[in-house]
């Protein structure tokens, strides 16, 4: 999928734990884990807004568009 979730990177930059963010945002740790891994087909704007508020970031800090195959190249490199 050409949209890649960079939530794990932002959590590390902000020195926040997943479980603390999940609690603050009002979602389960399991759902946050699915978001972090990119194994979801969508995310509610309300959830995205809450994550951005808690991490003091923009949606573009969390989501990245990589054209066909570029993500595989980045992971390998």
Beta strands, then each sheet from edge to edge (+ up, - down):
strand 1: 3-5
strand 2: 63-65
sheet 1: 1+ 2-
end
